[in-house]
Amino acid sequence: MQIVLFLVLLVITFSVVFFMTKPTKQETDLWKRLARIDEPSPSQAINPDILKRNVLSRLPILNAILQRVKLAADIDALIKQANSKWTVGGCLIGAVLAFTVVGVLSAAWFHSVPLGIVLGLMAANWPYVFLLVKRKSRMDRFAAILPDAIDLMARALRAGHALTAAIEMVAREIPNPVGSEFRRVFEEQNFGLPIREALLNLARRVPVPDLQFLVTAMLVQRETGGNLAEVLDKAGAVIRERSRLLGQLRIYTAQGRMTGWILGLLPFILFVIMNFLNPSYSGSLIEDPLGRKAIWLGLGLMAIGAWSIRKIVDIKV
């Protein structure tokens, strides 16, 4: 037990020291400027690299390894969609620390290494779950503001502005995240990328169904012709009606979702409370082989129940 506590304190101490001694952004920028003083100018460079490099970790060795892993690219896309300042390397380090701390503490408390590994794996998912929640919040805000951006574009086109000018107006007038994403579209086409490719990049960056409908309608109109302002009006009306229907469905399924949360969290909350009031309450359940099998069976049935409730309340529109 003393060795376990020593390992936990060692991991926590090194984590605190690492995060406390990590240089700030201002210090990093200052060191980069000082390092560039001795670098040759672009005119003196033999083969200057002007391409933007995607950095997955601040550690060069870890960054080189992650550049070859497809999962790292998926995590990096999730970080960008969530508009987070994290890096893939930081997420992986946080996951490893969570797995180590929770796994060791759980194994020492429940006297079960397999259970500690399972709980450690569950705790290791917290960076991924946090990014998913943050991305969902950003995408929901994007979908809520998108109809206003469509109306602004339609009015700009009726006033005689070009499509690129309408996109610039959306980037300037509509708040983030819609404004920032349309600003990137304007900048991409302003630097020479075809408007079709810029819109497709927008659709790939923002996985919102309403935006997919809008981009598809705009691209079809550019190929077949027609009144783009009218197309945008119809697309905006469809998106608003779909948003209204989704709001009604969320109201109708609120009871089912609340039931799922209560049934999923109540056993764990009661388990923690009962063990806090009586530490020996769950001793026979954890130490007995039949009790451990009952725990695994209960967790499996809870997972099946959560999946079933999720399928029932998740209605596609």
N, C-alpha and C positions, 0 to 999 in steps of 0.2 A: 504493500500500500504506500509506503514511503517513497519507493522508486516511481510509482505512478504519479504521486503528487509532485515529485521533483521534476519529472518530464513535463507535466502540465505547466508548472511555474516557469520552467526553462523556455517553453514555446511562447508563453504569454510575455515573458520578459523580452525575448528577442523580437517579438512582434511590436511591442511598444517602442523599443529602441529603434527598430527599423523605420517605423512611421514618424517618430519624433525627430530623427536625424536626417530624414529624407529632405533634400534641398527644395526650397520653394520654387514656384514658377519664375519669380523675378530673379532669383539666384541662377537658375538654369539658363535663362535668357542672357544674363550677364556673362556667364562663362562661355556661351556660344558666341557672343559678340567678340569676346577677347580671343577666342580660338580662331575666328575668321580674320583677325588682323594679319596673321602670318600666312594666310592662304593666298595663292595667286589670284589675280583678277580673272574674270571670265575670258578676257581677250588673251591672257597668257596661258590659259589652260589648254591642254592638248585636245582633250575630249570631254568637255564639260557635260555633266548630267543634269538636264533640265526637267526630267520627269519627276513627278511627285511620288514619293515613297510612302507606302502605308506602314507605319510603325505599329507593331502588335505588342511590343514590350520595350521598356526602357533599358532592359538588360540585353546587350548585343547578342550574347550566346542564346538566350531564350528566344529573342526575336528571330534569329536565324532558324531555330528549330520550328517555331510556330509558323513561319512563312511556308513551310512544306506540309502543313497539316490542314486538311480541308475543314475540320471542325473549328479550327481557329478562325478561318474566314467567316464561317457562319456566326460565331460569337461576335466577331468584329462588326458584322452587319447588324446584329441585334443591338450592340452598343450604340451604333450610329443612329438607328431608328429610335432608340430611347433618348437620344441627344444627351448621352452621358459622357463625362470626362474620364471614365475608366479606360483601361487598356485590357487587352486579352490576358496579358501576363499578370496584371493585378487581380483579375477575376480568378485566375487559376491559383494564384498564391493564397487568396482569401478562401477559396474552396478547400485547399489542402490544410490550412490552419483550422478551419471549422471542422473538418473531418478528424483531425488529430485531437483537438481539445474535446469535442463532444464524444468521439469514439472512446477515448481513454477514460473520461469521466463516467460514461455509461457502463463500460465494461467493469470498472472498479465498483460502481454502485450496485449494479444488478448481478455481478459475479458471472457474467456471460459474455464471452468474446464475440460470438456471432451476433448477439443483440447489439453489442457496442458497435460492431461494423455496420450493421443496418442503420442504426441511429446516426452514426457518423456520415454515412452516405446521404442520408436525408438532410443532415445539416450542411453538407457540402454543396447542396443545390441552392443555398440561399442567395448567392450572387446572381444566378440565372433567374430565379424566381423574382428577385428585386428588379432586374432588367425587364422581365416580361411585364410586371405590373407598371413600371414606368413607361414602357413602350405603349401599353394599352391606354394609359392615361393620355399620352401625347396623341395617339391615333384618334381617340374619342374626341379630343379637343379639335383636332384637324377636321374630322367629319362634321363637327358642329359649326365650324366657321366656314367650311367650304361653300355652302349655298350663297353666303354673302359675297364671296370672291367671284362666284359665277355671275351673280347679278351685276357686279361692278364691271366685269369683262364685257357682258352683253351691252351695258350702257355705253361703255367706251367704244365698242364697235359701231353702235348706232350713231355715235357722235362723229364718226369718220376716222377714228384711229386704227392703225394697223394692229395685227394680233400681238406682235412683239411689244408695241406700246401699251396695249391692254395688260399684258403680263407684267410689264414694269409698274403700271399703276397698282396692280394687285400686290406686288412686292413692296410698294411704298406705303399703301394705305391700309392693308389688311394686317392685323396683328399676327404674331407667331403662334403656331408653327407654320401656318399657311404662307405668311409673308416671306419667311426665310426660305422655304422650299421653292416658291415661285421666283424669288430673287436668284436662286441658283440656276433655275431654268433660263432666266434672262441673261445671266452672265455666261452660261454655256453657249447659247446661240450668239451672243455678242462676240465671243471669241472664235466663232467660225463653225461651231457644231450645228448641223441642220436642226431645224425646229422639231422635226419628227423624232430624231434621236434624243433631243433634250427632253421631250415629253415622255418618251419611253423610259428614260432614266428616272424621271420623276415618279412614274408608275412603279418602277422597281424599288425605289427608295422608300416609298410610302405605301404599304400594303393595305390600303383602305378601299373597299369595294366601290364606294361612290366615286372615288378618284379614277378607278379603273374604267367605270362607265363614261366619265367625262373625257378622259384621254382617248378612249375608243371612238366616241362620238366626234371629237375634234379631228382625229386622223382620218376617219371615214369621210367627213365633210371636205377635208383638203384634197382627197382623191376623187370624190364624185362631184364636188361643187355644191352650191346652195348657199342659203343665208345662214352664216355662222351664228349671228346674234339670235336668230330663231331657234337654232339647234341648242344653243346654250340655255335659252329660256325653258325649252322642253326638258333638257337634262336637269336644270335646277328644280323644276316642278316635280320630276320623278324622284329626285334625291330628297326633297322636303317631304314628300308623301311617304317615302320609305322610312325616313327618320321618324315620322309621326307613328307609323305602324310599329316600328321597333320599340318606341317608348311605351305604347300600349301593351306590347308583349312583355316588356320588363315589368310592368305593373301587374299583369295577370300571373306571371311566374314568380313574383316576389316571395310568396308564401313557400313555394317549393324550394327556392334557393335558400331562404332562411332556415327551413327545416333541415336541409342538407348540412349547413354550417353548424347548427346546434347538435345534430346527431353525430357529426364528425369530431367536434371539439369537446363535447360533454364528457366522454369517457376519460380523456386525457386530463381534463381539469379536475374531475373527481378523483382520479388516481393520485395526482399531485397533492390535493388537499388532504386526502385520507392518509397518505404517507407522511405529510407534514404534522398532522395531529397525532398519528400513531406510527412511528417509524417501522415497527415490526408487523404492520398490517399486511403487507404484500410479501412477507418473507416466504411463506409456504408456497405461494403462487409462483415465485421466481425460482426458488431453490428446487422445487419438485419437478422432475422431468415431465410429468403429465401437465403441470401448470404451465411450463414453457411452451408445450405443444398447444395448449389452449390459447396462449397469447398470440402465437403465430396464426392460429386459425381465426382468432378474432380480428387481427389486423388484415388478414386476407378478405374476410367477409366485409369489413368496413371499406376496403378499397373497391370491392365489387359494388357495394351500395352507393358509394360516392360516384362511381362511374355511371351507374344506372340513373341516379338523380340528375347528373350532368346531361345525359342524353335526353331525358324527359323535358328539362327546362330549356335546352338549347334548340330553339326553333329557328330554322333557316328562313330568311325572307329574300 
